[in-house]
Amino acid sequence: MSALSERPAGAVVGTAVPHESAALHVTGQALYTDDLVGRTKGVLHAWPVQVLEVHARVTDLRTEAALAVPGVVRVLTAADVPGVNDAGVKHDEPLFPTEVMFHGHAVCWVLGETLEAARLGAVAVEVDTEPLPAVITLRDAIEAESFQGGKPTLLRGDVEEALAGSAHVVSGEIEFAGQEHFYLETHCALAQVDEAGQVFIQSSTQHPSETQEIVAHVLGLSSSEVTVQCLRMGGGFGGKEMQPHGLAAIAALGARLTGRPVRLRLNRAQDISMTGKRHGFHAQWRVGFDDDGRLTALDATLTSDGGWSLDLSEPVLARALCHVDNAYWIPAVRVNGRVARTNKTSQTAFRGFGGPQGMLVIEDVLGRCAPALGLTPHELRRRNFYVDGQETPYGQPVRQANRLARTWAQVLDTSSFDARTAEIDAFNAQSLHVKRALAITPVKFGISFNFTAFNQGGALVHVYKDGSVLITHGGTEMGQGLHTKMLQVAATALGVPLAKVRLAPTRTDKVPNTSATAASSGADLNGGAVKNACEQILARLAQVAAEQLHVPAADVRFVDGQVRGLAPDGPSVPWDDVVRLAYFSRVQLWAAGFYRTEGLHWDSAAMRGEPFKYFALGVAAAEVEVDGFTGAYRVRRVDVVHDVGDSLSPLVDLGQVEGGFVQGLGWLTLEDLRWDPTSGKVLTSSASTYKLPSFSEMPEDFRVSLLEAAHEEGAVYGSKAVGEPPLMLAFSVREALRQAAAAFGPAGHTVDLASPATPEAVYWAVEAARSAEGAHVVPGSVPPPASAGPPIRPESERVLGQI
């Protein structure tokens, strides 16, 4: 067992402790960025001037009237930028644009003594524009060949030859929507300057170092002159990985020009209309099977809706291609990727980062093809699982394929899958207007950043001479419990009680050059760095304790606040005494820790290598009930077994699995993100028009457990990442809805289910099943009118061979 993954006796990791800020959250005492405004004197407030055209050239910008509004202090425009007028890392996102690229694009910002003064000033700004042609829908972009960025191809084997030799070949397409992050805390930044003109920014950001970098290049400063701190976020889900940078730069620019603190906080409508979402995708595919239902080949083209600029669209697409196999061995693979350019917000990272979109393609393929192949969906999936010795299409060995099969078997057993399937069949045979279904789906999700350089983390650990400990690490806390885990890692590594350890806010002047808290890598990277720093300190303290205990330094052990030798009945010295003695002996009591993920290599041009440290695995079984008159449905029960390795913090991890599953359920079944196809305006711009999962959508019976005996060698204390993988477990609900809709039609009927599978979409799937040959048709039912709801795509399978 490696030193990184080995757990000592009496470890604090692995114990179920509450979230470190739980009490502060529920009592309202937890501070967020905007709470600091009331503690800061002389704050100015920023308000955007948004142009309500989908695509237009700015021909004139007049700010004089705004300056006449009482309380308006300044209007920020491109002329005020001393550095680079760009908020992105691809240099395609002008901070103050001269071309409006989407409905609600901000062209300048007004600073006021009050928020209302700034708002009225923004109304007074006059903007003349010249309309330009626009591309709004993804299908229009594909037709117009409106693309941006690279066009990667994932390739293994001879796909055409494999398809030609397949017993069954099916073709089809699927288009599925994006998702609004809808974090509770909208984007916010508070910028201040000191007497030397150095900038300090409090920001709700998942990537403080990149926020620092963007602010510095906008202001024409070095990174050392900009400090970014993140106390905590009220949710991020990837939406605060790239998008906060330009907003922080606006606040910082205002502070530098006025000498006063500047607060920028988007309201909900602004946040939705101005910031990116999960990428919607269109996929066209051909797939081959042999006579036993085993996959032989996949040929697909995935097109993501990138919006107006690249942002993170290229790595999102790369991860989608790398996850199109999910848990299944496909001998021959060719998947082409493209990023569409549309006149929408610039789409960005969202929990799963392209992985859910890629995996949805293969899960949709298997769900649609199973009836035509004469197999149950769960049997078709099982037959195609990876086994030990096989590799992904990009060449990475699937090292824990047996664990996937073990997790699958455990869910089948604990959910009483076979018995309940028989009960559901009996229920459906007797029920004409209500049908039930039970579906089971797996998840195999790669953990690490696609970009190898990002797989590094840093930490700073201070031991004070009274024995108390303060840690700072490069990760950010957005409610996911990272800080809780880091406290447990530090307490375990130092061998002290958890109460001895405190955590400081994430700051770029304490831990520099950190990666985003993203890619589910926060605990791996920062935990490794915290452990490294603690071990440096322990090595020094061991020398001090060895002299007191009269044992070799290598035999010194730190356990539960006591320092002793190997002999269990030997003498011991309290931790505090050893620390105090070390101080008077002039021994360094702090350390900077560093961790880099080993064993990674990736050729992004060839789409080959081993980009992931390991795969996180999970299986979910979901039972639903569908009303045939309305398409309304209930999620009756969900059983989940998820692999988190040896959990660092079981209570936190269970919450992450539950929350991730429900957010995935929202994306797949509820959250119908829509733009007006003419004006380009986001129509679902508030909680009243954008349906989020609530208590009523929670599974009525929700059973979540963590896979036991799942130690992960080579990861901090044997743990695995948990942030993103559980989201894809919600595929089980979508597949159960497909099966329930199919139950209204003849046996063996294939159902094409829209995504998100809203009650409306489920209703039309039910109607399609009823109208299939041999189905019972409910009296009075009619086919959907052409204008009703989202367009229902006709069956697009082209079958070659005998199915």
Residue, then its C-alpha position, 0 to 999 in steps of 0.5 A: m500500500s502506498a504512503l499516500s493511501e495508507r491510513p494510520a490507526g485512529a484516523v479522523v478521516g473515515t468518520a462521519v462528521p458534520h459539514e464544518s459550516a453546517a451550523l453557520h449555514v442553517t443559522g444564517q451566520a455563514l458569510y458570503t461575498d456579498d455579506l462583506v459589503g455591509r462591513t466595507k465603507g464607501v462601497l460603489h455598486a456596479w450595474p450592467v448596460q445590457v443590449l437586448e438584441v441577439h447580434a448587433r454591431v455597436t455603432d455609438l455609445r453615449t454615457e453623458a446622460a448617465l453621469a447626470v443621474p444623481g448618485v452615478v459616479r462613473v461609467l466604465t467603458a473600453a477606453d478605461v481598460p489599461g491592460v487587455n480588454d478581454a475576460g477569457v483565456k482564449h482571447d475571444e471574450p472582450l470585456f467591453p464588446t463592440e459587437v453584441m453577441f447574445h441577447g443581454h450582452a453587457v457593453c459597459w457598466v455604471l458605478g453608483e453610490t447605491l444600487e438604484a442609482a447605478r440601475l437608473g444610470a444604466v437605463a440612461v446610457e444610449v446605445d446605437t446598434e446595427p443588426l447582424p445575422a444571428v444563429i440561435t438554435l443548434r440545428d441552425a448552426i449545424e446547417a450553417e456550418s457555424f463552428q468554432g475551436g478544434k474538431p477532435t476525433l476519437l478513433r479505434g479500429d476500422v469502424e466501417e469494416a466492423l459495421a459491415g460485419s455486424a449482425h444488426v446495425v441501427s442508426g439514429e440521432i438525439e438532441f438534448a438540452g443544456q442546464e442552468h446552474f441556478y446556484l443559490e448565490t449569484h455571481c458576486a465580487l467585491a474589489q478594493v485597492d490599497e495605498a500602493g494600488q494593489v488590488f484585493i478581490q473577494s470573489s465567488t469563484q471556483h478558480p481564484s488563481e485564474t480570476q487573479e490572472i484575468v484581473a491582472h491582465v485587464l488592469g495591466l498589472s502583475s499577478s503579484e499585485v492582485t490577491v483573490q480570496c474566496l470565503r465560500m460559495g453558495g453553490g458553483f456546479g462549474g458555473k463559477e470556474m470561468q465566468p467570475h473572472g470578467l465580473a471580478a475584473i469589472a469590479a477591480l477596474g472600478a476600484r482602481l479608477t475611483g479609489r473606492p471599493v466596488r461591489l458587483r452582484l448579478n441579480r437572478a435575471q442578469d445571472i441567467s441572461m448573461t452567464g453560461k450554462r451546461h452545453g446542449f448537444h446533438a448526436q448522430w450515430r450508427v451502432g452495430f451489434d452481434d447476434d448476442g447483443r454485444l456492441t461491435a462498433l459505434d460511429a457518431t458525431l457529437t456537436s455541442d452548443g458552445g454559444w458565442s465564445l469558446d470558454l471551456s467548450e473544447p475540453v468539455l467536448a473532449r471529455a464527452l468523447c472520452h465518456v461516450d463508452n460509459a461502462y461498455w466495451i466497444p471494439a471499433v469506435r469513431v466519434n467526431g466532435r464539433v463545437a457550434r457557435t451560436n448567438k447565446t451565452s457562452q456555455t461553460a463547465f457544469r457538473g460532469f463537464g461533458g461526461p454526462q453528455g457523452m454518456l447519455v448518447i450510449e445510454d440512449v442507444l442501448g435503451r432504444c435498441a434493447p427491444a429490437l434486439g429482443l433483450t431486456p435493457h438491463e441484460l443488454r447493458r450487462r452483456n457489454f460491460y468492460v472486463d479486466g484487461q480491456e481498454t477505453p477507446y483512447g487507450q486507458p486500461v479499465r483497471q477496476a472492471n470487476r468492481l463495476a460488476r460487483t457494484w451492479a450485482q449488489v444493486l440487483d440484490t439489495s433492490s430486489f430487482d428481479a422480484r420487483t420487475a415481476e411485480i411491475d409486470a403483473f401491475n402493468a398487465q392489470s393497469l390500463h392507464v398507469k404503468r410502472a418500470l424499473a431500470i438500472t444503469p451504471v456509471k464509469f467516470g474518469i477522475s482528473f483534469n483533461f489538461t494534465a498541467f492542472n493536476q496539481g495542488g498546494a497547501l500551507v499548514h501552520v502549527y502554532k506554539d500552543g499546538s493549534v493548527l491552521i491550514t490553507h489550501g488551494g481548493t474552494e468551498m461551494g457547499q460540497g464539503l471540501h473544507t471538512k475533508m481537508l480538516q479531517v486529512a490534516a488531523t489524521a496526518l498530524g495525529v491530533p484531534l479534529a478540534k485542534v485544526r482550523l481552516a483559513p479562507t482560500r487566498t492566492d497570496k497564501v497558496p499560489n498557482t492553484s487549479a480550479t476546484a473542478a473535475s471532482s479533483g478537489a479532495d485528491l489534489n488538495g488532500g495530497a498537498v495538505k498531507n504532504a505539508c503535514e508530513q514535512i512538519l511531522a518529520r521535524l517534530a519526530q526528531v524533537a520527540a525522539e530525544q524526549l522518548h529515547v527512541p529512533a525518530a523513525d519509531v515516533r508515532f503521533v496518535d490522538g494528540q499524544v506522541r509515543g514510540l512503537a511500544p504501546d505501553g511505553p512513555s508518551v508526550p502530549w502533542d502540545d509539549v512536543v510543539r512547544l519544545a520544538y519552538f524553543s529548539r528553533v524548529q520550523l513549525w510550518a510547511a508548504g505542501f504540494y501534490r501532483t497526480e502521477g501517471l497521467h499523459w494525454d495527447s489531445a491532438a491524437m485523443r490518446g493516452e491515460p488522462f485519468k488517475y482512476f475511474a469512479l463507479g456507481v450503479a442506480a436502479a430507479e422505479v417510476e410510475v407514469d400516468g398515461f393521461t398526462g405524462a406525469y410521473r412519480v419516482r417511487r424508489v431509487d437504490v444507489v451503490h456508489d464507489v467512493g473508495d475508502s470515504l474521507s468523510p462518509l456523511v459528506d459523501l452520502g450528501q454528495v451522492e444524493g445531491g448529484f443524483v437529484q441534480g442529474l434527475g433535474w437535467l434529464t427530466l425537469e429543467d427545460l432550458r429554452w431560448d426564443p428562436t427569434s429574439g434569442k432571449v432566454l425564456t426560462s429566466s427565473a424560478s417561475t419559468y425554469k423548473l428545478p427539482s424540489f422535495s416533490e421530485m425527490p424519490e419517495d424511497f431513496r436508498v444510498s449506500l457506499l461500496e464497501a471494501a473499495h480502497e483506492e491505491g495511490a489516492v489520498y487515504g484510499s479515497k475516490a472523488v465524489g463530486e460529479p460521478p453521482l449525477m449520471l446515476a440519474f440515467s436510471v430514471r430516464e431509462a425507467l421513464r422510457q420503459a414505462a412509456a413503452a409499456f403502453g404499447p405492444a411488446g418489443h416497441t422502441v420508444d424515442l424519448a426527448s430530453p429533458a423527459t418532462p411530463e409533456a415529453v413523456y406524454w407524447a412518448v406514451e401516445a407514440a407507443r399507444s399508436a404503434e401497431g398492435a397497441h391498445v389505443v385509449p378512446g379519444s386520444v389523438p396524435p400530437p399536433a405539430s405545434a404542441g410542445p417540443p418537436i417530437r423526432p420521428e423514429s430514425e433507426r435504420v435497421l440493416g440485418q434481421i432485428 
